[in-house]
Amino acid sequence: MLFNIFISDLDDGIKYTLMKFANDTKLSGEIDTLEGRPTLQEDLDRLEDLGSSSVERDLGVLVDSKLNMSEQCAAAAAKKANRMLGCINKGTTSRDKEVIIPLYSAFVRPHLEYCVQFWSPLYKKDMDRLERVQRRATKTIKGLGSLPYEERLRENWKTP
C-alpha cells in the first residue's frame, strides 16, 4: 500500500503514457511531428529528477546509461556460467569428454550466449571474461588440463 501511495503521483504533469511497475517505469508515446520531441524530453527530464540507477535491466539485459554491456557480460553471463560450471564439477565424478561437453553445452553455454546478438561484447575485457569460462571448462576434461588452451580447443573440444 505504501508503494502505491509513493508512486500515485508519479505521472502528474506527464503528457505521454507512463507504465509503472514494481521496479521500473516506462515512458511511451507516439511522436509524429517535430513539435512532439520537446514534450517527450520534458517528460523524460521530469522522470529523471525523481532518480535513476546507473544500470537498468530490460528484457533480461543489463544496460548502463552509455549503452555499455559490460555489466551484462559480468553479471548475467560470466557469473552464471561459472556458477553452472562449478555445479557440473561438483556434481559429476566423470571427467570424460563424452560427459563434460554435453553438460557444458546444455548448462553453461546458454549463459554465455544469452542475448549475445544484442549486446555483442566489444571490449577485450568482456571477451576475456567470457573466454575464461571456456578455458576453465576445457581444463576439467580428463587429460587436457596440461595442454595449451588453443590445442585443447582444436583437438579435443569438438562436440561428439
C-alpha atoms as a printed R data frame, in Angstrom:
    type eleno elety resid chain resno      x       y       z
1   ATOM     1    CA   MET     A     1  0.000   0.000   0.000
2   ATOM     2    CA   LEU     A     2  2.844   2.384   0.826
3   ATOM     3    CA   PHE     A     3  4.330   1.649  -2.574
4   ATOM     4    CA   ASN     A     4  1.073   2.665  -4.287
5   ATOM     5    CA   ILE     A     5  0.925   5.871  -2.252
6   ATOM     6    CA   PHE     A     6  4.545   6.645  -3.133
7   ATOM     7    CA   ILE     A     7  4.078   6.243  -6.890
8   ATOM     8    CA   SER     A     8  0.492   7.511  -7.180
9   ATOM     9    CA   ASP     A     9  1.559  10.995  -8.271
10  ATOM    10    CA   LEU     A    10  4.430   9.824 -10.447
11  ATOM    11    CA   ASP     A    11  2.543  10.640 -13.637
12  ATOM    12    CA   ASP     A    12  1.416  14.137 -12.579
13  ATOM    13    CA   GLY     A    13  2.347  16.511 -15.382
14  ATOM    14    CA   ILE     A    14  3.409  13.696 -17.722
15  ATOM    15    CA   LYS     A    15  1.823  14.056 -21.153
16  ATOM    16    CA   TYR     A    16  2.794  10.685 -22.626
17  ATOM    17    CA   THR     A    17  1.871   7.199 -21.431
18  ATOM    18    CA   LEU     A    18  3.619   6.162 -18.238
19  ATOM    19    CA   MET     A    19  3.668   2.491 -17.261
20  ATOM    20    CA   LYS     A    20  4.533   1.821 -13.626
21  ATOM    21    CA   PHE     A    21  5.979  -1.472 -12.471
22  ATOM    22    CA   ALA     A    22  7.307  -2.602  -9.102
23  ATOM    23    CA   ASN     A    23 10.923  -1.995 -10.087
24  ATOM    24    CA   ASP     A    24 10.689   0.014 -13.295
25  ATOM    25    CA   THR     A    25  8.926   2.835 -15.094
26  ATOM    26    CA   LYS     A    26  8.477   3.050 -18.844
27  ATOM    27    CA   LEU     A    27  7.503   6.139 -20.793
28  ATOM    28    CA   SER     A    28  5.988   5.632 -24.204
29  ATOM    29    CA   GLY     A    29  4.110   7.530 -26.838
30  ATOM    30    CA   GLU     A    30  3.923   8.343 -30.498
31  ATOM    31    CA   ILE     A    31  5.736  11.382 -31.843
32  ATOM    32    CA   ASP     A    32  4.509  12.234 -35.293
33  ATOM    33    CA   THR     A    33  5.791  15.818 -35.525
34  ATOM    34    CA   LEU     A    34  8.955  17.689 -34.590
35  ATOM    35    CA   GLU     A    35  6.920  19.621 -32.019
36  ATOM    36    CA   GLY     A    36  6.343  16.389 -30.069
37  ATOM    37    CA   ARG     A    37 10.036  15.933 -29.309
38  ATOM    38    CA   PRO     A    38 10.350  18.693 -26.695
39  ATOM    39    CA   THR     A    39  7.246  17.388 -24.895
40  ATOM    40    CA   LEU     A    40  8.714  13.899 -24.676
41  ATOM    41    CA   GLN     A    41 12.043  15.343 -23.494
42  ATOM    42    CA   GLU     A    42 10.240  17.328 -20.771
43  ATOM    43    CA   ASP     A    43  8.579  14.121 -19.577
44  ATOM    44    CA   LEU     A    44 11.931  12.324 -19.552
45  ATOM    45    CA   ASP     A    45 13.581  15.181 -17.646
46  ATOM    46    CA   ARG     A    46 10.791  15.188 -15.066
47  ATOM    47    CA   LEU     A    47 11.167  11.453 -14.501
48  ATOM    48    CA   GLU     A    48 14.947  11.710 -14.313
49  ATOM    49    CA   ASP     A    49 14.622  14.253 -11.496
50  ATOM    50    CA   LEU     A    50 12.950  11.522  -9.445
51  ATOM    51    CA   GLY     A    51 16.128   9.455  -9.598
52  ATOM    52    CA   SER     A    52 17.558   6.643 -11.633
53  ATOM    53    CA   SER     A    53 20.108   3.883 -11.335
54  ATOM    54    CA   SER     A    54 23.372   3.543 -13.223
55  ATOM    55    CA   VAL     A    55 22.389   0.195 -14.751
56  ATOM    56    CA   GLU     A    56 18.952  -0.827 -15.971
57  ATOM    57    CA   ARG     A    57 17.585  -4.278 -16.749
58  ATOM    58    CA   ASP     A    58 15.217  -4.507 -19.684
59  ATOM    59    CA   LEU     A    59 14.065  -7.835 -21.109
60  ATOM    60    CA   GLY     A    60 16.747  -9.551 -19.056
61  ATOM    61    CA   VAL     A    61 19.615  -7.481 -20.450
62  ATOM    62    CA   LEU     A    62 21.657  -5.092 -18.290
63  ATOM    63    CA   VAL     A    63 22.476  -1.762 -19.952
64  ATOM    64    CA   ASP     A    64 24.092   1.332 -18.480
65  ATOM    65    CA   SER     A    65 23.381   4.944 -19.436
66  ATOM    66    CA   LYS     A    66 26.027   4.832 -22.185
67  ATOM    67    CA   LEU     A    67 24.570   1.603 -23.633
68  ATOM    68    CA   ASN     A    68 27.597  -0.290 -22.393
69  ATOM    69    CA   MET     A    69 27.009  -4.019 -21.971
70  ATOM    70    CA   SER     A    70 29.939  -4.797 -19.649
71  ATOM    71    CA   GLU     A    71 27.544  -5.281 -16.721
72  ATOM    72    CA   GLN     A    72 25.654  -7.841 -18.802
73  ATOM    73    CA   CYS     A    73 28.874  -9.679 -19.509
74  ATOM    74    CA   ALA     A    74 29.973  -9.689 -15.883
75  ATOM    75    CA   ALA     A    75 26.730 -10.381 -14.078
76  ATOM    76    CA   ALA     A    76 24.474 -12.246 -16.411
77  ATOM    77    CA   ALA     A    77 26.916 -14.220 -18.485
78  ATOM    78    CA   ALA     A    78 30.214 -14.921 -16.763
79  ATOM    79    CA   LYS     A    79 28.981 -15.251 -13.178
80  ATOM    80    CA   LYS     A    80 26.053 -17.501 -14.031
81  ATOM    81    CA   ALA     A    81 28.123 -19.589 -16.423
82  ATOM    82    CA   ASN     A    82 30.888 -20.013 -13.837
83  ATOM    83    CA   ARG     A    83 28.303 -20.982 -11.243
84  ATOM    84    CA   MET     A    84 26.870 -23.646 -13.553
85  ATOM    85    CA   LEU     A    85 30.349 -24.927 -14.378
86  ATOM    86    CA   GLY     A    86 31.031 -25.226 -10.655
87  ATOM    87    CA   CYS     A    87 27.839 -27.248 -10.221
88  ATOM    88    CA   ILE     A    88 28.912 -29.568 -13.020
89  ATOM    89    CA   ASN     A    89 32.361 -30.016 -11.480
90  ATOM    90    CA   LYS     A    90 30.946 -30.772  -8.026
91  ATOM    91    CA   GLY     A    91 28.058 -32.892  -9.246
92  ATOM    92    CA   THR     A    92 29.853 -35.243 -11.620
93  ATOM    93    CA   THR     A    93 32.656 -37.637 -10.905
94  ATOM    94    CA   SER     A    94 33.480 -38.385 -14.532
95  ATOM    95    CA   ARG     A    95 35.757 -36.000 -16.383
96  ATOM    96    CA   ASP     A    96 35.373 -37.766 -19.711
97  ATOM    97    CA   LYS     A    97 34.822 -35.669 -22.799
98  ATOM    98    CA   GLU     A    98 31.572 -37.537 -23.528
99  ATOM    99    CA   VAL     A    99 30.170 -36.382 -20.162
100 ATOM   100    CA   ILE     A   100 31.551 -32.847 -19.769
101 ATOM   101    CA   ILE     A   101 30.847 -31.468 -23.255
102 ATOM   102    CA   PRO     A   102 27.102 -32.224 -23.304
103 ATOM   103    CA   LEU     A   103 26.732 -30.803 -19.788
104 ATOM   104    CA   TYR     A   104 28.706 -27.700 -20.786
105 ATOM   105    CA   SER     A   105 26.619 -27.290 -23.942
106 ATOM   106    CA   ALA     A   106 23.338 -27.642 -22.075
107 ATOM   107    CA   PHE     A   107 24.012 -25.705 -18.878
108 ATOM   108    CA   VAL     A   108 26.962 -23.323 -19.316
109 ATOM   109    CA   ARG     A   109 26.998 -22.186 -22.918
110 ATOM   110    CA   PRO     A   110 23.443 -20.750 -22.915
111 ATOM   111    CA   HIS     A   111 24.511 -18.260 -20.232
112 ATOM   112    CA   LEU     A   112 27.477 -17.179 -22.332
113 ATOM   113    CA   GLU     A   113 25.340 -16.787 -25.436
114 ATOM   114    CA   TYR     A   114 22.277 -15.141 -23.869
115 ATOM   115    CA   CYS     A   115 21.430 -12.012 -25.899
116 ATOM   116    CA   VAL     A   116 24.919 -12.016 -27.438
117 ATOM   117    CA   GLN     A   117 23.430 -10.851 -30.747
118 ATOM   118    CA   PHE     A   118 22.105  -7.777 -28.973
119 ATOM   119    CA   TRP     A   119 24.948  -6.834 -26.660
120 ATOM   120    CA   SER     A   120 27.840  -8.225 -28.726
121 ATOM   121    CA   PRO     A   121 30.891  -7.869 -26.467
122 ATOM   122    CA   LEU     A   122 33.015  -5.080 -27.903
123 ATOM   123    CA   TYR     A   123 35.659  -4.682 -25.225
124 ATOM   124    CA   LYS     A   124 38.586  -7.050 -24.866
125 ATOM   125    CA   LYS     A   125 37.977  -7.288 -21.107
126 ATOM   126    CA   ASP     A   126 34.427  -8.542 -21.769
127 ATOM   127    CA   MET     A   127 35.552 -11.108 -24.326
128 ATOM   128    CA   ASP     A   128 38.324 -12.268 -21.973
129 ATOM   129    CA   ARG     A   129 35.798 -12.654 -19.148
130 ATOM   130    CA   LEU     A   130 33.648 -14.916 -21.306
131 ATOM   131    CA   GLU     A   131 36.667 -16.779 -22.638
132 ATOM   132    CA   ARG     A   132 37.896 -17.559 -19.102
133 ATOM   133    CA   VAL     A   133 34.791 -19.639 -18.515
134 ATOM   134    CA   GLN     A   134 35.532 -21.755 -21.554
135 ATOM   135    CA   ARG     A   135 39.209 -22.049 -20.614
136 ATOM   136    CA   ARG     A   136 38.164 -23.336 -17.207
137 ATOM   137    CA   ALA     A   137 35.714 -25.790 -18.769
138 ATOM   138    CA   THR     A   138 38.320 -27.260 -21.133
139 ATOM   139    CA   LYS     A   139 40.688 -27.861 -18.208
140 ATOM   140    CA   THR     A   140 38.126 -30.071 -16.477
141 ATOM   141    CA   ILE     A   141 38.257 -32.718 -19.215
142 ATOM   142    CA   LYS     A   142 40.452 -35.660 -18.295
143 ATOM   143    CA   GLY     A   143 43.890 -35.488 -19.924
144 ATOM   144    CA   LEU     A   144 43.531 -31.955 -21.300
145 ATOM   145    CA   GLY     A   145 44.446 -29.779 -18.327
146 ATOM   146    CA   SER     A   146 48.148 -29.630 -19.161
147 ATOM   147    CA   LEU     A   147 47.713 -28.797 -22.870
148 ATOM   148    CA   PRO     A   148 47.766 -25.196 -24.130
149 ATOM   149    CA   TYR     A   149 44.277 -23.709 -24.465
150 ATOM   150    CA   GLU     A   150 44.362 -23.431 -28.258
151 ATOM   151    CA   GLU     A   151 45.320 -27.097 -28.563
152 ATOM   152    CA   ARG     A   152 42.559 -28.120 -26.137
153 ATOM   153    CA   LEU     A   153 40.078 -26.337 -28.391
154 ATOM   154    CA   ARG     A   154 41.490 -27.508 -31.704
155 ATOM   155    CA   GLU     A   155 41.975 -31.192 -30.979
156 ATOM   156    CA   ASN     A   156 39.756 -32.228 -28.123
157 ATOM   157    CA   TRP     A   157 36.938 -29.764 -27.519
158 ATOM   158    CA   LYS     A   158 34.924 -30.777 -30.565
159 ATOM   159    CA   THR     A   159 31.422 -31.931 -29.755
160 ATOM   160    CA   PRO     A   160 30.878 -35.692 -30.129
